[in-house]
Amino acid sequence: MSAHYEPRTALGRMVNEIEESGIAIILGLMVTITFINVVLRYGFNTGLIWGLEMTSFLFAWLVLFGVSYAVKVTAHLGVDAILNVVSPTARRALSVFAAVICLIYAAMLMKGAWDYWANFANLPQTTGRWFPTGLEEMGRTSYRGWYEVVDIPFPEWLRWIEPIMNDGEHYEKLPRFIPYFILPFGMALLLFRFCQAFWRIWVGDAESLIVSHEAEDAIDDVAAMNKGD
């Protein structure tokens, strides 16, 4: 079964575009910032003070985008030794069970990511230890939108958020809720991809969460090349 993914719905196509465009843009920004910093450092004995922090945030965004993207293209590592020795019925049951576990795990990550990000976004955290049972009550002392990063300067075109997030006070650095937004967003993408994977297994479009076998595929490619020679 091929690991190539083709979105079938408008929502799937939109999420697919967000993931692939986001990954491409982030990689481009990381390369550009790093290249400029190297040139400035070794050519002009200066540099972008915020370059390292920006690259670190971009790398975190890349990783969290990549987590859901890897689920989509079935690139995550997996072990299918047991699946290969059981009957098709048992294989499907085990695959459904694995998908359910992944869904529960992604939902827990989503809750934790929201609770962490909400702390910096003037939003209420969820109640409940493992399962969200509601939203906490917020008071003025609960607002933490004024937390800033260390080096990245605040863009002038974002000054409009100061009355909303910082009581009109000026930001000197980028507020943390902006780069930290990838936490709930990335986990929401992961949960969405696991829901898709579960549904594909449930309706019989896939046999498991593992589709591609990278090492075996590489061996087959080399064998095909040798035959061509």
C-alpha positions as CSV (number, residue, x, y, z in Angstrom):
1,M,0.0,0.0,0.0
2,S,1.4,3.3,-1.0
3,A,2.4,6.0,1.6
4,H,1.4,8.7,-0.8
5,Y,-1.4,10.8,0.7
6,E,-4.2,12.4,-1.4
7,P,-6.7,14.6,0.6
8,R,-10.2,13.8,-0.4
9,T,-12.1,16.6,1.3
10,A,-11.9,20.4,1.4
11,L,-10.8,20.3,5.0
12,G,-8.2,17.7,4.3
13,R,-6.8,19.8,1.4
14,M,-6.8,22.9,3.5
15,V,-4.9,21.2,6.3
16,N,-2.5,19.6,3.8
17,E,-1.7,23.0,2.3
18,I,-1.2,24.5,5.8
19,E,1.3,21.8,6.7
20,E,3.3,21.6,3.5
21,S,3.4,25.4,3.1
22,G,4.3,25.9,6.7
23,I,7.1,23.5,6.5
24,A,8.5,25.0,3.3
25,I,8.3,28.6,4.7
26,I,9.9,27.6,8.0
27,L,12.8,25.9,6.3
28,G,13.3,28.8,4.0
29,L,13.3,31.3,6.9
30,M,15.7,29.1,9.0
31,V,18.2,28.9,6.1
32,T,17.9,32.6,5.3
33,I,18.4,33.8,8.9
34,T,21.3,31.4,9.5
35,F,23.0,32.4,6.2
36,I,22.7,36.1,6.9
37,N,24.0,35.6,10.5
38,V,27.0,33.7,9.2
39,V,27.8,36.4,6.6
40,L,27.4,39.2,9.2
41,R,29.5,37.4,11.8
42,Y,32.5,36.4,9.6
43,G,32.3,39.2,7.1
44,F,31.4,42.2,9.3
45,N,32.1,41.1,12.8
46,T,28.4,41.6,13.8
47,G,25.2,39.6,13.7
48,L,21.5,39.4,14.3
49,I,21.1,39.4,18.1
50,W,17.7,37.7,17.7
51,G,18.8,35.3,15.1
52,L,19.5,32.3,17.3
53,E,16.3,32.7,19.3
54,M,14.3,33.1,16.1
55,T,15.9,30.0,14.6
56,S,15.2,28.0,17.7
57,F,11.5,28.9,17.6
58,L,11.3,28.2,13.9
59,F,12.9,24.8,14.5
60,A,10.3,24.0,17.2
61,W,7.6,25.0,14.8
62,L,9.2,22.8,12.1
63,V,9.3,19.8,14.5
64,L,5.7,20.2,15.6
65,F,4.5,20.6,12.0
66,G,6.5,17.6,11.1
67,V,4.9,15.4,13.8
68,S,1.5,15.6,12.2
69,Y,2.9,15.6,8.7
70,A,4.7,12.3,9.4
71,V,1.5,10.8,10.6
72,K,-0.1,11.8,7.3
73,V,2.6,10.2,5.2
74,T,3.1,7.3,7.7
75,A,6.8,8.2,8.2
76,H,6.8,7.6,12.0
77,L,8.8,4.6,13.1
78,G,6.7,1.6,14.0
79,V,7.1,-2.1,14.7
80,D,4.9,-4.5,12.9
81,A,6.5,-7.9,13.8
82,I,3.3,-9.0,15.6
83,L,1.0,-7.7,12.9
84,N,2.8,-9.8,10.3
85,V,2.2,-13.1,12.1
86,V,-1.4,-12.8,13.1
87,S,-4.6,-13.3,11.0
88,P,-6.1,-10.3,9.1
89,T,-8.9,-10.1,11.7
90,A,-6.5,-9.9,14.6
91,R,-4.3,-7.5,12.6
92,R,-7.2,-5.1,12.1
93,A,-8.2,-5.3,15.8
94,L,-4.7,-4.6,16.9
95,S,-4.4,-1.7,14.4
96,V,-7.7,-0.2,15.7
97,F,-6.5,-0.5,19.3
98,A,-3.2,1.2,18.4
99,A,-5.0,4.0,16.7
100,V,-7.3,4.5,19.7
101,I,-4.2,4.7,22.0
102,C,-2.7,7.3,19.6
103,L,-5.9,9.3,19.7
104,I,-6.0,9.3,23.5
105,Y,-2.4,10.3,23.6
106,A,-2.9,13.1,21.1
107,A,-5.9,14.4,23.0
108,M,-3.9,14.5,26.2
109,L,-1.1,16.4,24.4
110,M,-3.7,18.8,23.1
111,K,-5.0,19.5,26.6
112,G,-1.5,20.0,28.0
113,A,-0.5,22.2,25.1
114,W,-3.6,24.4,25.5
115,D,-3.1,24.7,29.2
116,Y,0.5,25.8,28.7
117,W,-0.2,28.2,25.9
118,A,-3.3,29.7,27.6
119,N,-1.0,30.8,30.5
120,F,0.6,33.3,28.1
121,A,-2.4,34.2,26.0
122,N,-4.8,35.7,28.6
123,L,-7.0,32.7,28.2
124,P,-8.4,30.2,30.8
125,Q,-6.7,26.8,31.2
126,T,-8.9,23.7,31.3
127,T,-9.9,22.0,34.5
128,G,-9.5,18.3,35.1
129,R,-6.3,16.3,35.5
130,W,-6.4,14.1,32.4
131,F,-9.6,15.1,30.6
132,P,-10.8,18.7,30.1
133,T,-13.9,19.1,32.3
134,G,-14.3,22.8,31.8
135,L,-12.5,26.1,31.8
136,E,-10.9,27.8,34.9
137,E,-12.2,31.2,36.0
138,M,-10.0,34.1,35.1
139,G,-9.2,37.2,37.0
140,R,-7.1,40.2,36.1
141,T,-4.1,38.7,38.0
142,S,-4.4,35.6,35.7
143,Y,-3.5,37.6,32.6
144,R,0.1,36.8,31.5
145,G,0.0,38.3,28.0
146,W,2.8,40.6,29.0
147,Y,5.5,37.8,29.0
148,E,8.0,38.5,26.3
149,V,10.8,36.5,24.6
150,V,14.4,37.3,25.3
151,D,15.8,38.8,22.1
152,I,13.3,39.0,19.2
153,P,12.1,42.7,18.9
154,F,8.4,43.4,18.7
155,P,7.3,44.1,15.1
156,E,5.7,47.6,14.6
157,W,2.9,46.2,12.5
158,L,1.7,44.2,15.5
159,R,1.2,47.2,17.8
160,W,-2.6,46.8,17.4
161,I,-2.5,43.8,19.8
162,E,-1.1,45.9,22.7
163,P,-4.5,47.2,23.9
164,I,-5.9,43.7,23.7
165,M,-3.1,41.7,25.3
166,N,-1.1,44.2,27.3
167,D,-3.5,46.8,28.6
168,G,-2.1,49.3,26.1
169,E,1.5,49.0,27.4
170,H,4.2,48.8,24.8
171,Y,5.9,45.6,24.0
172,E,9.7,45.8,23.6
173,K,10.1,42.1,22.6
174,L,7.8,39.7,20.9
175,P,5.2,38.4,23.4
176,R,5.6,34.7,24.1
177,F,2.0,33.7,23.2
178,I,2.9,34.2,19.5
179,P,5.7,31.7,19.1
180,Y,4.1,29.4,21.7
181,F,0.9,29.2,19.6
182,I,2.4,26.3,17.7
183,L,1.9,24.1,20.8
184,P,-1.9,23.9,20.7
185,F,-2.0,24.3,16.9
186,G,0.5,21.5,16.3
187,M,-1.3,19.2,18.7
188,A,-4.6,20.0,17.0
189,L,-3.1,19.0,13.7
190,L,-1.7,15.8,15.3
191,L,-5.1,14.9,16.7
192,F,-6.7,15.6,13.3
193,R,-4.2,13.3,11.5
194,F,-4.7,10.5,14.0
195,C,-8.5,10.8,13.6
196,Q,-7.9,10.4,9.8
197,A,-5.6,7.4,10.4
198,F,-8.2,5.8,12.7
199,W,-11.0,6.3,10.2
200,R,-8.9,4.8,7.3
201,I,-8.3,1.7,9.4
202,W,-11.9,1.5,10.5
203,V,-13.3,1.6,7.0
204,G,-10.7,-0.7,5.6
205,D,-8.7,1.8,3.5
206,A,-5.5,1.0,5.5
207,E,-4.3,-2.0,7.4
208,S,-2.3,-0.3,10.1
209,L,-0.6,3.0,11.1
210,I,2.5,1.7,9.4
211,V,2.4,1.7,5.6
212,S,5.9,2.2,4.3
213,H,9.0,0.2,5.2
214,E,11.9,2.6,4.4
215,A,14.7,0.0,4.7
216,E,13.0,-2.5,2.5
217,D,12.0,0.1,0.0
218,A,15.6,1.3,-0.2
219,I,16.8,-2.3,-0.8
220,D,14.2,-2.8,-3.5
221,D,15.3,0.5,-5.2
222,V,19.0,-0.6,-5.2
223,A,18.0,-4.0,-6.6
224,A,16.0,-2.4,-9.3
225,M,19.0,-0.1,-10.2
226,N,21.3,-3.1,-10.3
227,K,19.0,-4.9,-12.7
228,G,19.0,-1.9,-14.9
229,D,22.7,-2.0,-15.1
